[in-house]
Amino acid sequence: MVRSALRALWAEPRPPSPPVRVWRDRALVAVLVPWSVIETVVRDDVAPSPVVLTVSLVIVLALLYRRTRPLGAVAVAFGTLIAFDVARIVAIDGTGLTSIVAVLVLPYSLFRWGAGREAVIGLGMILVWLAVTLAVVPTDPAEVAAGYGFFLLSAALGTSIRYHAGARVRDIEQAELRQRNQLARELHDTVGHHVSAIAIQAQAGRALAASHPDRALATLETIEEAASRTLEEMRAMVGVLRDGTEPDLAPHPGVADIGRLARSVGELPHVDVHLSGDLDDLHPSVGTALHRIAQEAVTNAVRHARHATRVTIHVADEGGRVRLTVRDDGGARTTGHAAPGYGLVGMAERASLLGGTLRAGPDPDGGWTVDAVLPKSVATT
């Protein structure tokens, strides 16, 4: 388990599109550069001054690259500090400036913006510097623990911010995916249903044009009505996508609208709708889901049920649940063993999102049945 975690850390990529520099970076440099110069001039224990000032300025300038080149910034800053501390051991009798406290920002930046392998390598360099600098200046165990604790806390803070930022990005991506899936379901269920009805009516009108012109004219009127409904629903969905339009203002068909399905598919197959029980207290989302599932089931029956003459829709109150059953009397489906299309997937998704179940398949005595069971109320958070 530990080995897998280390492997995952090593393979972790950099976060995408880090900001190059922000005003805080420039403000920090604008404060630290004069601070380093003034401290070099004022303090008597800083020697040799040019070397100490150079070390501080290198560290300060490295902060400008802490997001885009986090490992490079750590390597330059802590490499300079290691070289300075080694020189203090070997040849220089002096101390550093307090402005080098800015290096505390670099472990944060390393774990916030660096790749996994960069974080591991950079942390190793930081720990090496801590060991060297604590060897130069005699310290007690409490100070040693505090020194390591400060830098590890900075790294942990960077890791935490990175995790929360990544989680937020993933949440946004999931929300966008849910919206795309919802729009795809609405387009498929609404437009697909009406267009299928239009195509069937057009075929019937063409067959009746020569022998029964009056019935063909009535068929054209039905096509016009279906096309108008399709256009209205398309406009409503497009309006929801516009800026400033609230999705809750979009029209939501319910159980009462299922009866209209009987008039939207023409003469054959004939559609019977039966509503039983108390269906007035359904949650609006449940009512919309029932209508869309019934609509898609009828569309599938019209498209795929061979020789079907009747489709029965039954919505029944079952206490805390509501059951929708759509059954046709057609022959065996030629696509019965094929992979489920968008329609079946969309119906199953609608039921699952509301905590319900959906079963769709052939009947033993012929025909096809869609059976959905949904809770009458939906939990809100």
C-alpha positions as CSV (number, residue, x, y, z in Angstrom):
1,M,0.0,0.0,0.0
2,V,2.8,2.4,0.9
3,R,4.6,1.5,-2.3
4,S,1.5,2.2,-4.4
5,A,1.1,5.6,-2.7
6,L,4.7,6.5,-3.4
7,R,4.3,5.4,-7.0
8,A,1.2,7.5,-7.4
9,L,3.0,10.5,-5.8
10,W,6.0,10.1,-8.2
11,A,3.7,9.9,-11.2
12,E,1.5,12.9,-10.2
13,P,1.6,15.5,-13.0
14,R,1.8,19.3,-12.5
15,P,-1.5,21.1,-12.0
16,P,-2.6,22.6,-15.4
17,S,-2.1,26.3,-16.2
18,P,-0.4,27.7,-13.1
19,P,-0.4,31.5,-12.9
20,V,3.0,32.9,-14.0
21,R,3.2,35.7,-11.5
22,V,0.6,37.6,-9.4
23,W,0.8,40.9,-7.6
24,R,1.6,39.2,-4.4
25,D,4.9,37.9,-5.9
26,R,5.9,41.3,-7.0
27,A,4.9,42.9,-3.7
28,L,7.0,40.3,-1.8
29,V,10.0,41.0,-3.9
30,A,9.5,44.7,-3.6
31,V,9.5,44.3,0.2
32,L,12.4,41.8,0.6
33,V,14.9,43.4,-1.7
34,P,15.0,46.7,0.3
35,W,14.8,44.7,3.5
36,S,17.9,42.7,2.5
37,V,19.9,45.9,1.5
38,I,19.0,47.8,4.7
39,E,19.8,44.8,6.9
40,T,23.2,44.4,5.2
41,V,24.0,48.0,5.9
42,V,22.6,48.2,9.5
43,R,23.8,44.9,11.0
44,D,27.4,44.7,12.3
45,D,27.5,40.9,12.5
46,V,26.9,40.3,8.8
47,A,30.2,39.6,7.1
48,P,31.2,39.5,4.3
49,S,28.4,41.8,3.3
50,P,28.5,41.3,-0.5
51,V,28.3,37.5,-0.2
52,V,25.4,37.6,2.3
53,L,23.5,40.2,0.2
54,T,24.0,38.1,-2.9
55,V,22.6,35.0,-1.2
56,S,19.5,36.9,0.0
57,L,18.9,38.4,-3.4
58,V,19.2,35.1,-5.2
59,I,16.6,33.6,-2.9
60,V,14.2,36.5,-3.3
61,L,14.5,36.5,-7.1
62,A,13.9,32.7,-7.1
63,L,10.4,33.4,-5.6
64,L,9.4,34.9,-9.0
65,Y,9.5,31.4,-10.6
66,R,8.0,29.4,-7.7
67,R,4.8,28.6,-9.7
68,T,6.1,28.0,-13.2
69,R,9.4,26.4,-12.2
70,P,8.9,25.2,-8.6
71,L,11.8,22.7,-8.6
72,G,14.1,25.1,-10.3
73,A,13.3,27.8,-7.7
74,V,13.9,25.3,-4.8
75,A,17.1,24.1,-6.4
76,V,18.5,27.6,-6.9
77,A,17.4,28.9,-3.5
78,F,18.4,25.9,-1.3
79,G,21.4,25.1,-3.4
80,T,22.7,28.6,-2.8
81,L,22.0,28.2,1.0
82,I,23.8,24.9,1.1
83,A,26.8,26.4,-0.6
84,F,26.8,29.4,1.8
85,D,26.5,27.1,4.9
86,V,29.3,24.9,3.6
87,A,31.4,28.1,3.1
88,R,30.5,29.1,6.7
89,I,31.9,25.8,7.9
90,V,35.0,26.0,5.9
91,A,36.1,29.6,5.4
92,I,33.5,32.3,6.3
93,D,32.7,33.5,9.8
94,G,29.4,35.2,9.3
95,T,25.6,34.8,9.5
96,G,22.8,35.1,7.1
97,L,20.1,37.8,6.8
98,T,16.7,37.4,8.4
99,S,15.1,38.0,4.9
100,I,16.0,34.5,3.9
101,V,12.9,33.5,5.9
102,A,11.2,33.9,2.5
103,V,12.4,30.3,1.7
104,L,9.4,29.1,3.8
105,V,7.2,29.9,0.8
106,L,9.1,27.5,-1.5
107,P,8.0,24.2,0.1
108,Y,4.4,25.4,-0.2
109,S,4.9,26.3,-3.9
110,L,6.8,23.0,-4.6
111,F,3.9,20.9,-3.3
112,R,1.2,23.2,-4.7
113,W,2.5,23.6,-8.3
114,G,5.2,20.9,-8.8
115,A,4.9,17.4,-10.3
116,G,5.2,14.5,-7.9
117,R,8.8,13.7,-8.7
118,E,9.7,17.4,-8.4
119,A,8.1,17.5,-5.0
120,V,10.1,14.4,-3.8
121,I,13.4,15.7,-5.2
122,G,12.9,19.3,-3.9
123,L,11.9,18.0,-0.4
124,G,15.1,16.0,-0.3
125,M,17.1,19.1,-1.1
126,I,15.3,21.1,1.6
127,L,15.9,18.4,4.2
128,V,19.6,18.2,3.2
129,W,19.9,22.0,3.7
130,L,18.2,21.8,7.1
131,A,20.7,19.2,8.2
132,V,23.6,21.3,7.0
133,T,22.4,24.6,8.5
134,L,21.6,23.0,11.8
135,A,25.1,21.6,11.9
136,V,26.6,25.0,11.3
137,V,24.6,26.6,14.2
138,P,24.5,24.6,17.4
139,T,20.9,24.0,18.4
140,D,19.0,22.0,20.9
141,P,16.6,19.2,19.9
142,A,13.5,21.4,20.3
143,E,14.9,23.9,17.8
144,V,15.7,21.1,15.4
145,A,12.2,19.8,15.6
146,A,10.8,23.3,15.1
147,G,12.9,23.9,12.0
148,Y,11.8,20.7,10.4
149,G,8.2,21.3,11.5
150,F,8.0,24.7,9.9
151,F,9.1,23.4,6.5
152,L,7.0,20.3,6.6
153,L,4.0,22.4,7.6
154,S,4.6,24.7,4.6
155,A,4.7,21.6,2.3
156,A,1.6,20.1,3.9
157,L,-0.3,23.4,3.4
158,G,0.7,23.4,-0.3
159,T,-0.5,19.8,-0.6
160,S,-3.9,20.6,1.1
161,I,-4.5,23.6,-1.2
162,R,-3.6,21.5,-4.2
163,Y,-6.0,18.8,-3.2
164,H,-8.9,21.1,-2.6
165,A,-8.3,23.0,-5.8
166,G,-8.2,19.6,-7.7
167,A,-11.4,18.5,-6.0
168,R,-13.1,21.7,-7.0
169,V,-12.0,21.3,-10.6
170,R,-13.3,17.7,-10.6
171,D,-16.6,18.8,-9.1
172,I,-17.0,21.5,-11.8
173,E,-16.2,18.9,-14.5
174,Q,-18.7,16.5,-13.0
175,A,-21.4,19.2,-12.9
176,E,-20.7,20.1,-16.5
177,L,-20.9,16.4,-17.5
178,R,-24.2,16.0,-15.7
179,Q,-25.6,19.1,-17.5
180,R,-24.5,17.7,-20.9
181,N,-26.0,14.3,-20.1
182,Q,-29.3,16.0,-19.0
183,L,-29.4,18.1,-22.1
184,A,-28.7,15.0,-24.3
185,R,-31.5,13.1,-22.6
186,E,-33.9,16.0,-23.1
187,L,-33.0,16.4,-26.7
188,H,-33.2,12.7,-27.4
189,D,-36.5,12.2,-25.6
190,T,-38.3,15.3,-26.8
191,V,-37.0,15.9,-30.3
192,G,-36.6,12.2,-31.0
193,H,-40.2,11.5,-30.0
194,H,-41.7,14.3,-32.1
195,V,-39.5,13.7,-35.1
196,S,-40.4,10.0,-35.1
197,A,-44.1,10.9,-35.0
198,I,-43.6,13.3,-37.8
199,A,-41.8,10.7,-39.9
200,I,-44.6,8.1,-39.4
201,Q,-47.3,10.6,-40.2
202,A,-45.5,11.7,-43.3
203,Q,-45.3,8.1,-44.5
204,A,-49.0,7.6,-43.8
205,G,-49.9,10.8,-45.6
206,R,-47.9,9.8,-48.7
207,A,-49.7,6.5,-48.8
208,L,-53.1,8.2,-48.4
209,A,-52.5,11.1,-50.8
210,A,-53.8,9.4,-53.9
211,S,-56.8,7.4,-52.6
212,H,-57.9,9.5,-49.5
213,P,-56.9,13.1,-50.0
214,D,-59.1,14.2,-47.0
215,R,-57.3,11.9,-44.6
216,A,-54.0,12.9,-46.1
217,L,-54.8,16.5,-45.3
218,A,-55.7,15.6,-41.7
219,T,-52.3,13.9,-41.5
220,L,-50.6,17.0,-42.7
221,E,-52.4,19.0,-39.9
222,T,-51.1,16.4,-37.4
223,I,-47.6,16.8,-38.7
224,E,-47.9,20.6,-38.4
225,E,-49.0,20.3,-34.7
226,A,-46.1,17.9,-33.9
227,A,-43.6,20.2,-35.6
228,S,-44.9,23.2,-33.7
229,R,-44.6,21.4,-30.4
230,T,-41.1,20.3,-31.3
231,L,-40.2,23.9,-32.1
232,E,-41.6,25.2,-28.9
233,E,-39.7,22.7,-26.8
234,M,-36.5,23.3,-28.7
235,R,-36.9,27.1,-28.1
236,A,-37.5,26.4,-24.4
237,M,-34.3,24.3,-24.1
238,V,-32.2,26.8,-26.0
239,G,-33.6,29.6,-23.7
240,V,-32.4,27.6,-20.7
241,L,-28.9,27.6,-22.1
242,R,-28.7,31.4,-22.5
243,D,-27.0,33.5,-19.9
244,G,-29.2,34.8,-17.2
245,T,-32.0,32.2,-17.7
246,E,-32.9,30.1,-14.8
247,P,-33.2,26.3,-15.5
248,D,-36.1,26.2,-13.1
249,L,-38.1,28.3,-15.5
250,A,-38.0,25.7,-18.2
251,P,-41.2,23.8,-18.9
252,H,-41.5,20.5,-17.0
253,P,-44.1,18.1,-18.3
254,G,-45.7,15.8,-15.7
255,V,-48.0,12.8,-15.3
256,A,-51.0,14.8,-16.6
257,D,-49.2,15.3,-19.9
258,I,-48.8,11.6,-20.5
259,G,-52.3,11.5,-21.9
260,R,-51.1,13.7,-24.8
261,L,-48.9,10.8,-26.0
262,A,-52.0,9.0,-27.1
263,R,-52.6,11.7,-29.7
264,S,-49.0,12.2,-30.8
265,V,-48.3,8.9,-32.7
266,G,-51.2,8.7,-35.1
267,E,-53.6,5.8,-35.7
268,L,-51.3,2.9,-35.4
269,P,-50.3,1.7,-33.0
270,H,-53.1,2.9,-30.8
271,V,-51.9,4.3,-27.4
272,D,-54.0,3.8,-24.3
273,V,-53.2,5.7,-21.1
274,H,-54.4,4.6,-17.6
275,L,-53.7,6.6,-14.5
276,S,-54.7,5.1,-11.1
277,G,-54.3,6.2,-7.5
278,D,-53.3,9.5,-6.0
279,L,-50.8,11.0,-8.3
280,D,-51.2,14.7,-7.4
281,D,-48.5,14.8,-4.7
282,L,-45.7,13.6,-6.9
283,H,-42.5,15.6,-6.8
284,P,-42.1,17.6,-10.0
285,S,-38.9,15.8,-10.9
286,V,-40.6,12.4,-10.6
287,G,-43.5,13.6,-12.7
288,T,-41.1,14.8,-15.4
289,A,-39.1,11.6,-15.3
290,L,-42.3,9.5,-15.7
291,H,-43.4,11.6,-18.7
292,R,-40.0,11.4,-20.4
293,I,-39.7,7.6,-19.8
294,A,-43.2,7.0,-21.1
295,Q,-42.5,9.2,-24.1
296,E,-39.3,7.4,-25.0
297,A,-41.0,4.0,-24.5
298,V,-43.8,4.9,-26.9
299,T,-41.2,6.2,-29.4
300,N,-39.3,2.9,-29.2
301,A,-42.5,1.0,-29.7
302,V,-43.4,3.0,-32.8
303,R,-40.0,2.7,-34.2
304,H,-39.1,-0.9,-33.4
305,A,-42.2,-3.0,-32.5
306,R,-43.1,-5.0,-35.6
307,H,-46.8,-5.3,-36.3
308,A,-47.7,-3.5,-33.1
309,T,-51.3,-2.4,-32.9
310,R,-51.6,-1.2,-29.3
311,V,-49.3,0.4,-26.7
312,T,-50.6,0.5,-23.1
313,I,-49.3,3.1,-20.6
314,H,-50.2,2.4,-17.0
315,V,-49.2,4.8,-14.1
316,A,-50.2,3.5,-10.7
317,D,-49.8,4.8,-7.2
318,E,-48.2,2.2,-4.9
319,G,-48.0,4.0,-1.6
320,G,-44.6,5.7,-1.3
321,R,-43.8,4.7,-4.9
322,V,-45.2,5.1,-8.3
323,R,-45.0,2.5,-11.0
324,L,-45.0,3.2,-14.8
325,T,-45.6,0.3,-17.2
326,V,-45.4,0.7,-20.9
327,R,-46.3,-2.5,-22.9
328,D,-46.7,-3.1,-26.6
329,D,-48.1,-6.1,-28.5
330,G,-45.6,-6.1,-31.3
331,G,-43.5,-9.0,-32.5
332,A,-40.0,-9.8,-31.4
333,R,-37.5,-6.9,-31.7
334,T,-34.7,-7.4,-34.1
335,T,-32.5,-5.3,-31.9
336,G,-33.4,-7.3,-28.8
337,H,-29.8,-8.6,-28.2
338,A,-28.0,-5.5,-29.4
339,A,-26.3,-3.0,-27.2
340,P,-28.8,-0.6,-25.6
341,G,-29.2,2.7,-27.4
342,Y,-29.3,6.2,-26.0
343,G,-33.0,5.8,-25.3
344,L,-32.8,2.9,-22.9
345,V,-29.7,4.4,-21.3
346,G,-31.4,7.7,-20.8
347,M,-34.5,6.1,-19.2
348,A,-32.3,4.1,-16.8
349,E,-30.4,7.2,-15.9
350,R,-33.5,9.1,-15.2
351,A,-34.8,6.4,-12.9
352,S,-31.5,5.9,-11.1
353,L,-30.9,9.6,-10.4
354,L,-34.2,9.7,-8.5
355,G,-33.5,6.5,-6.5
356,G,-35.7,4.3,-8.7
357,T,-35.3,1.3,-10.9
358,L,-36.1,0.5,-14.5
359,R,-36.4,-2.8,-16.3
360,A,-36.9,-3.1,-20.1
361,G,-37.1,-6.3,-22.1
362,P,-39.3,-8.6,-24.2
363,D,-42.3,-10.4,-22.8
364,P,-42.5,-14.2,-22.9
365,D,-45.8,-14.0,-24.9
366,G,-44.5,-11.3,-27.3
367,G,-44.2,-7.6,-27.2
368,W,-41.9,-5.4,-25.1
369,T,-42.4,-4.0,-21.6
370,V,-40.7,-1.1,-19.9
371,D,-41.3,-1.1,-16.1
372,A,-40.1,1.8,-14.0
373,V,-40.6,2.3,-10.2
374,L,-39.8,5.7,-8.7
375,P,-40.2,7.1,-5.2
376,K,-43.0,9.7,-5.0
377,S,-40.8,12.2,-3.2
378,V,-37.2,13.1,-3.7
379,A,-34.8,13.8,-0.9
380,T,-33.3,17.3,-1.1
381,T,-30.0,18.5,0.4
